[in-house]
Amino acid sequence: MSTSSCLVLRLAGPIQSWGGPSMFNRRETSPEPTKSGLVGLLAAAQGRRRADPIEDLLALTFGVRTDQAGTLLRDYHTVSDYRGRPLPSAAVTAKGKQKPTSPAKLTHVTERFYLQDAVFIVAIVAPDDVLVALADAIRNPAFPLALGRRACPPTQPVLITPVGQPGSTAWAGELLDVLGQVPWYGGHSQRRQLERLKSPPRHLDLPVTLDDPAGDDIRMDLPTSFDPRDRSFTSRRVRQTWVRVPSPHVDNPDAVDAADSHDPFAILGW
């Protein structure tokens, strides 16, 4: 019986933005990395141009674990012409010159949203030779890596190697099992919050989203092409679940198991 192997990435930085279907003046962010953003990150690492085929990357199976959800940042912009002239519209004349807005619009307002201090663990299932090639590209990216937008570079490390196997790249196991093996990568603020608890938990339950053709949820974030002349997306199905990982306080004598602590939703089976 064959055993699955996974590549594991840590996606963290000051800001991230996983746009999803947002358009025009308001660019929102999804609460976790989109498949479009993940495929784009791998394509950039491999040096693919926007018009290059991506079918092989679309066939990869992804799992995303949220180690630190982060907080929402709203970036508010106004745009105007310093000469006091009306802003141009998207319409052009027969000679290709932009028309002025009608009625005249002197100020353009845009909003962009980001996740601050978020941390995600991404596992990717693929054959071993594909994982080796992807790992090499992540270590030596052809184009700069970005967390959803070019203005959002990741912090290091991006590639996470198996615990106790510094020379190995791939993690052995099924997607959900691997996401349960990777240690928690919460930031300093999250760790300090746990330290302040009178009885810190021995384990942490972390939300996970998995590619699953039989999943109950639908995401409209599967790209079919990044070509600017024919950029398009379709839907995919996902399954949402949880994994339990040891907390940094597992050896603390005052730590308690989550099952032993008060859980107001336990009676509902959540």
C-alpha positions in Angstrom: 0.0 0.0 0.0 1.4 3.4 -1.0 2.0 6.1 1.5 1.2 9.7 0.9 3.9 12.4 1.3 3.3 16.1 1.9 5.3 19.3 1.6 4.7 21.7 4.5 4.8 25.5 4.2 4.6 28.1 7.0 2.8 31.3 5.7 3.4 34.2 8.1 4.2 37.8 7.8 3.2 41.3 9.0 0.3 41.3 6.6 -1.4 38.9 4.3 -4.4 39.3 1.9 -6.2 36.4 0.2 -8.6 38.3 -2.1 -11.0 35.7 -3.3 -13.8 37.1 -5.5 -13.6 40.8 -4.3 -13.4 43.4 -7.1 -13.4 47.1 -7.9 -13.1 49.6 -5.1 -13.3 47.2 -2.2 -10.7 44.4 -2.0 -11.5 42.1 0.9 -9.4 39.2 2.3 -10.5 35.7 3.1 -9.7 34.5 6.6 -7.3 31.9 5.3 -5.2 31.3 2.1 -7.2 30.7 -1.0 -6.3 28.0 -3.5 -5.7 30.7 -6.1 -3.2 32.4 -3.8 -1.4 29.1 -3.0 -1.2 28.1 -6.7 0.1 31.6 -7.5 2.8 31.4 -4.8 4.0 28.0 -6.2 3.9 29.3 -9.8 5.9 32.3 -8.9 8.5 30.2 -7.1 8.9 28.1 -10.2 9.2 31.1 -12.5 6.0 30.6 -14.4 4.6 33.6 -16.3 0.9 34.5 -16.0 0.0 33.0 -19.4 1.8 29.7 -18.7 -0.3 26.6 -18.0 -1.0 25.7 -14.4 -3.0 22.5 -14.8 -0.4 20.4 -12.9 -0.6 22.8 -9.9 -4.4 22.7 -9.9 -4.2 18.9 -9.5 -2.3 19.3 -6.2 -4.3 18.6 -3.0 -4.0 21.3 -0.2 -4.8 21.4 3.5 -4.6 24.7 5.5 -4.3 24.9 9.3 -4.8 28.2 11.1 -2.3 28.6 13.8 -3.0 32.3 14.4 -6.0 33.9 12.8 -4.6 37.4 13.1 -6.6 40.6 13.1 -8.3 42.6 10.3 -6.6 45.7 8.9 -8.6 48.2 6.8 -6.5 50.3 4.5 -8.5 53.4 3.4 -7.4 55.3 0.2 -8.6 58.5 -1.5 -7.3 59.5 -5.0 -7.7 62.9 -6.5 -5.9 65.1 -9.1 -3.7 67.7 -7.5 -4.7 70.2 -10.2 -8.4 69.9 -9.1 -9.4 68.2 -12.4 -12.1 65.5 -12.6 -10.7 62.0 -12.5 -10.7 60.0 -15.8 -13.2 57.2 -16.3 -12.5 53.7 -17.6 -14.1 54.7 -20.9 -11.9 55.8 -23.8 -12.5 57.9 -26.9 -12.1 56.5 -30.5 -8.5 57.6 -30.3 -7.9 55.7 -27.1 -7.8 58.7 -24.8 -9.5 58.3 -21.4 -12.7 60.2 -21.0 -13.4 62.3 -17.9 -15.9 61.0 -15.4 -19.5 62.3 -16.0 -20.8 63.7 -13.8 -17.4 64.9 -12.7 -15.8 62.9 -9.9 -13.1 64.6 -8.0 -12.3 62.0 -5.4 -12.0 58.2 -5.8 -12.3 56.1 -2.6 -10.9 52.6 -2.3 -10.6 50.1 0.6 -8.2 47.2 0.9 -8.3 44.6 3.8 -5.4 42.6 5.2 -4.8 40.0 7.9 -2.2 41.2 10.5 0.1 38.8 12.2 -1.7 35.7 10.9 0.1 32.3 10.7 -1.0 29.4 8.5 0.5 25.9 8.0 -0.2 24.5 4.5 0.3 20.9 3.6 0.5 19.8 -0.1 0.0 16.3 -1.3 1.9 15.2 -4.4 4.3 12.5 -5.7 7.8 12.6 -4.2 9.5 14.0 -7.4 7.0 16.8 -7.6 7.5 17.7 -3.9 11.3 17.8 -4.4 10.9 20.2 -7.3 8.5 22.4 -5.4 10.8 22.4 -2.3 13.7 23.5 -4.5 11.6 26.3 -6.0 10.5 27.5 -2.6 14.1 27.6 -1.3 15.3 29.4 -4.5 12.2 31.2 -5.9 12.4 32.6 -9.4 10.0 35.5 -8.5 9.5 37.0 -5.1 7.0 35.0 -3.0 3.9 36.9 -1.7 1.1 36.1 0.7 -1.8 36.9 -1.6 -0.5 40.3 -2.9 2.9 41.5 -4.0 3.0 43.9 -1.0 2.8 41.0 1.4 6.2 39.2 1.6 6.5 36.1 3.9 8.8 35.8 6.9 11.2 32.9 7.1 11.1 30.0 7.3 8.6 29.2 4.6 9.5 25.6 4.1 9.1 23.4 7.2 11.1 20.1 7.3 10.0 17.0 9.3 10.8 17.1 13.0 14.0 15.3 13.7 14.8 14.8 10.0 16.8 17.9 8.9 17.9 16.3 5.6 14.4 15.4 4.6 11.9 17.6 2.8 8.7 15.5 2.6 6.5 14.6 5.6 5.2 11.0 5.5 1.5 10.5 6.0 -2.0 11.5 4.9 -2.9 15.2 4.7 -4.8 15.4 7.9 -2.2 13.3 9.8 0.6 15.6 8.7 -1.2 18.7 9.8 -1.5 17.1 13.2 2.2 16.3 13.3 3.5 19.8 12.6 4.2 21.7 15.8 2.2 24.8 16.6 3.7 28.0 15.1 1.7 30.6 16.9 3.5 34.0 17.4 4.9 35.5 20.5 1.7 37.4 21.4 -0.3 34.1 21.3 2.3 32.4 23.4 2.2 35.1 26.0 -1.6 34.9 26.2 -1.2 31.2 27.0 1.4 31.9 29.6 -0.9 34.3 31.4 -3.5 31.5 31.9 -3.6 30.0 35.4 -3.9 26.5 33.8 -2.6 26.6 30.2 -3.8 23.8 27.9 -1.7 20.8 27.2 -3.1 20.7 23.6 -4.5 23.1 21.1 -7.4 22.4 18.8 -6.7 24.1 15.5 -9.1 24.6 12.5 -8.3 22.9 9.2 -9.6 23.3 5.7 -9.0 20.4 3.3 -9.5 19.9 -0.4 -12.2 17.2 -0.6 -14.4 16.5 -3.7 -17.1 15.2 -1.3 -16.8 18.2 1.1 -19.9 20.1 2.2 -18.5 23.6 1.6 -17.9 25.3 -1.8 -15.1 27.9 -2.4 -15.0 30.0 -5.6 -11.2 30.3 -5.6 -9.9 27.7 -8.0 -8.1 29.5 -10.9 -8.4 28.1 -14.4 -6.0 30.7 -15.8 -3.9 33.6 -14.6 -3.6 35.1 -18.0 -4.6 38.8 -17.7 -6.5 38.5 -21.0 -8.5 35.5 -19.8 -8.3 35.4 -16.0 -11.0 33.1 -14.7 -12.0 31.0 -11.7 -14.2 28.0 -10.9 -15.4 26.3 -7.7 -14.0 23.6 -5.5 -15.3 21.6 -2.6 -13.6 21.6 0.8 -14.1 19.9 4.2 -13.5 21.7 7.5 -12.3 19.9 10.6 -9.9 20.2 13.5 -6.5 18.8 14.5 -5.1 18.6 18.0 -1.4 19.5 18.5 0.7 19.8 21.7 0.9 23.3 23.2 4.2 24.9 24.2 3.2 24.3 27.8 2.7 20.5 27.5 5.4 20.0 30.2 4.0 22.6 32.6 2.7 20.9 35.8 -0.2 23.3 35.9 -1.3 22.5 32.3 -4.6 20.7 31.7 -6.0 18.7 28.9 -8.6 20.5 26.8 -11.1 17.6 27.5 -10.8 18.3 31.2 -11.4 22.0 30.9 -14.8 23.8 30.7 -16.2 23.4 27.2 -19.6 25.1 26.8 -20.2 23.4 23.4 -19.4 19.9 24.4 -23.1 19.0 24.9 -23.6 19.8 21.2 -20.8 17.6 20.1 -18.9 20.5 18.5 
